[in-house]
Each structure stands twice: as C-alpha cells, then as structure tokens.
C-alpha cells in the first residue's frame, strides 16, 4: 500500500492489473491486457484486448413456424451487427476507464490511456494482425464529471477526443496515443 501511495510503478501496475482481473465479462471476451504506469505523468496506460466481432450474434431471435413445425432464425441486419460491435468496444473502453479511476486515488493516477486492440487475421495477407480500434486518454477531472449511466458511448468517447475506428467491424485501425508491445 505504501509503494502504491508513493507512486511506485511496479506497485501501481500490480494494483491496476488486479482491478482488471476482478472485472467480469461474458464468455467470448478475451482477458489479455498490459498495464504501464508513468509516474512523471501520473498516468496509467492500458493495452486491452477487445472481443472479436463474433461476440455479436448475427441472429436477432427465433420464430416458430407452425406449418413446418420448425424454428427459424431471424437474422440481424449487417448494419445493426456493426453498430452493436462499435457500441460494445466503446462501452468496454468506458468501463475500463471507470474501473481504474474508481479503484485508484487522484494522488497517484490523474489520467488513464486506454488502447483497444483486436486479434484477427489480416484479410489481405492471411497473417495474424492486431489492429488498434480505439484509443482514448482521459483525465480524472474530466472523466469524473461524466454521468456514465446516461451517456451514449460513442458521443462520450468523441467528447473525450478518442481515436475510434470509423469501421471497427471491418477492422479499420487507428494510430493510438501511446503504444507499447504486449509481452
């Protein structure tokens, strides 16, 4: 506790990692992240693995067809699937920022940088790829003024000057504010 309060990078990174470990997500969500603390800036940088597009169901519901005694899927429109995925990654970023700010003191952590990546296969090369789909840097004072229960996630990220992929479902990458390699 003393090392954390003194802003020791190892202690702050350990604590923030435990905060992220305690966060519960549904099945299909990856649990991979990396945390760095920069004491000179009093900020935490989080490189967070976002869920793949497949976590958004392409089926909206099911309908019973009495005539055939069958249950048919009702497909979700592609535009709705893309919108839901964009909202999902925005909510994931805001949730992570909230969890870190809520668990840490302003004396140690004044800002959080969140970089969201997704593991995929590059459609052009067939090779593994990890594009950044979202990057946001939030200061505690600005984030603390938000009423998260009432915000629209995309508008909130825009207000925070986040870099968000224009097409996250199509894996259009953004250049993050701060980068580092995952171990």
Buried (B, 14 or more C-beta within 10 A) or exposed (E): EEEBEEBBBEBBBBBBBEBBEEBEEEEEBBEEBBBBBBEEEBBBBBBBBBBBBEBBEEEEEEEEEEEEEEEEEEEBEEEEBBBBBBBBBBBBBBBBBBBBBEBBEEEBBBBBBBBBBBBEEEEEEEEEBBBBBBBBBBBBEEBEEBEEEEBEBBEBBEEBEBBBBEEBBEBEBBEBBBEEEEE
